[in-house]
Amino acid sequence: MTITQTELDIRRLAGNIGAEISGVRLSADLPDEMIERIRAAVLANKVVFFRGQHHLDDAEQVAFASRLGTVTQGHPTVARDSDMFDLDYSRTVDRANIWHTDVTFVVQPPSFSILRSLAIPPVGGDTLWANTATAYAALPAELRELADKLWVLHSNEFDYAEFANRVQSLDPANAAKFTSGFASIVFKTIHPVVSVHPETGERSLLLGGFARGFVGFKSSTFEALRKLFQDEIVKPEHTVRWNWQVGDLIIWDNRSTQHYATADYGTAARHVRRVTVVGEVPVSVNGERSRSVQGDCSDYNRQAAGQAGSASTANAIV
């Protein structure tokens, strides 16, 4: 197939999520029409994969990401002085092998994440993505109706003592980095369990590793209900798995996916860098917006804090 400036070679990778796009050299100088085609492919497939983007450096990755929207800070607590979130897993025992949606502990999670590979293990280190929109649609009607009504507390404050002790025993230097980095600012946000996508109108399940409790429910009830929803999200039918190569660049719609990085590569080098694009405050099926309980993410999103909403229901968490 001949690739023109308005055509892309898009190959679906799984039945419900994922596509590989070839024939394009990514840059900030691509025509508007090509950027719109790429954006449309991300919205349709939830995650898209590009091989062979070795020419991109940090600045070029950020510049390309900015064509999809306003680039956020690298991370609300760890990379606050950079557009880039550097994830060198060859130097740490802290790995992202938990199903999660990026940065849901703030009131405006990113809309898109753009990840570039610098070093990849000879075997292992794959990443999986799950489609949280098809997972919602696959739920029995009664569970969908329940999910539509639920609100959930998200926070970056979870199991800190257990995690810090594990890291301390394996890597004392990284334990100190964790305490002064990721755990330095606590964010708490109440999101709807079902959010309406601002561009596609699809309903998606907004859960993942940062979800800590349902509003108005005891912790034991939360664990039981969360498992019902999460088990549907991670069914193989809703997932795609990617075997990395150096020079890959991956874009995913953070508003309708979860992802999981497999930690099956021992001490081999695995080094990736992520850029994120400012997202919207999630909206429930009834038009209610997420509410910030603790922590100001306006610097992270480079926007006014006025969009944070009310924390009036925070005390309903039990």
Secondary structure, DSSP 8 states (H G I E B T S, - for coil): ----TT--EEEE-SSSS-EEEES----TTS-HHHHHHHHHHHHHHSEEEE---TT--HHHHHHHHGGGS-B--S-SSSSTT-S-EEEEGGG-S----S-B-TTTTSSS--SEEEEEEEE--SS---EEEEEHHHHHHHS-HHHHHHHHH-EEEEES-SSHHHHHHHHHHH-HHHHHHHHHTTTSS--EEEEESEEE-TTT--EEE--STTEEEEBTS-HHHHHHHHHHHHHHHTSGGGEEEE---TT-EEEEETTSEEEEE---STTS--EEEEEEE-----B-TTS-B-EEEE---HHHHTS-GGGG---TTGGGB-
